[in-house]
Structures are given as C-alpha cells and as structure tokens.
C-alpha cells in the first residue's frame, strides 16, 4: 500500500466539489486517472485506488499535488470485500467522511472483435464470470464498504461507469457487455433502497473515448466515422466524460438518482 497526500487545494471549477472526499476505483491510468485528476481540480480530496499499477497511481497523485490538489493512492482489490473495507476505513480515518464513490475498476480486457468471447458459439462461462466478478462483484463490494459511512452522514453519491455497448452492441463482447448491463440493474436497485438515506446512485455509459488505453489502437478513420454518425459530430473525449462524472458527483445533480445516462454525444439515445 502506498499513501501520498497533500495539504493544498485549488480548483479549476470553483467550489464544485470543494471539501468533498471521493474514492475512484481503477484510477491509476486511463479514464479513472482522468476522473481523479478532474475531481481533484474541482476541489475534491481523492483516494486513487489501484490494483497492480503502483507506479502509475503514484504519478496520478503526484500530478494532482503538483496542480495544487489533494490525493493519496491506496492499493485494494475491489473483488475482495475486506480490502475495500480497509480502504474506506483509511479514507474516513484521514478525512472523516466519504462523499463520492466512482466504480470505474475494470478487469483486464482486450477489445478484440475477433476474440472467442465475441461469438455465442465460442464464448465460455469463464469469460462471463471473470467480468461479473471484476465489474459487478467489485461494485457491490465497494458500495458495501462505503455504505456505513454514507448512511451515517445521510448523504453520498455513487457513480457506476458502464458502456454504451449495453444500448447498441456494435461489437458483441458478450462477457463485458453482459457484466456492464448488470450494473444498470444494480444502480436502479441501489437508488431505490438508498434514497431514503440521501444517497444518490447513477450510471454513466461511455462510448469509444478519445483516447484511452482501450482505444489507443483505434485509427483516426474510425474516430472520424463515429463523429459523422454522432449528433454532436465529434467523438467524446476522456475529459468530457470525466466532466459528466463531476456533474453527477456535485450538488448540481441532487435531484437525479437511479438513472442510466449515455455520455457519447448522442450516438445512442436509450
């Protein structure tokens, strides 16, 4: 476990998340790192969760601190309840509350259209179970870990990260899309039960983002094609998606819960 912290805070979006304490899972790189950085820039104190990428997580924290924000890195496997409970306890010990949980962690996955898990004839249940454990079990564990504190506070924001493939499976990633679809049901059930405690639960579904590790091999021609078929005529950037997380994490979305929202420029309209 590596822990780094700072005592200084500035914000590029004044007061939006000032003094909010957030946990972002899978935040050592890609979308998770961008979410952590933009939340910190908006004033939040961020726990940068990671599984194996300690060096990358430390870089994210260092970048946040260099920009005047507050963050620390914490290693925890979201599929292990005891580990995320310990992470939640550490956040409370340091900062006294947990205001936001972003369930972004994703099992290692290759977006390969010709892989065996893209056909019902060749996909194996082991493919499904790996994704269900990493995505759904991971989210259940983290929610259970932060829930005692959020209930005690009578407030909290839980944001589950999904994919617009659940609305339009242009590539049939059976295991990944099925697990991400399950997050919709989880989100709605959590919202229904936890609203009485002032806890809002929502899901944001991204498209092919420009650019993450998952889309790093995507050609400009593909991005151009997406842009031409999207109402806004542009591919969604990682920063734009992270901004939608800021909205859902802030008090501006206090009347929104139980929603599954596509963040893809209107490419899908569920």
Secondary structure, 3 states (H helix, E strand, C coil): CCCCCCCCCCCCCCCCCCCCEEEECCCCCHHHHHHHHHHHHCCCEEEEEECCCHHHHHHHHHHHHHCCCEEEEEECCCCCHHHHHHHHHHHHHHHCCCCEEEECCCCCCCCCCCCHHHCCCCCCHHHHHHHHHHHHHHHHHHHHHHHHHHHHHCCEEEEEEEEHHHCCCCCCCHHHHHHHHHHHHHHHHHHHHHHHHCEEEEEEEECCCECCCCCCCCCHHHHHHHHHHCCCCCCCEHHHHHHHHHHHHCHHHCCCCCCEEEECCCCCCC
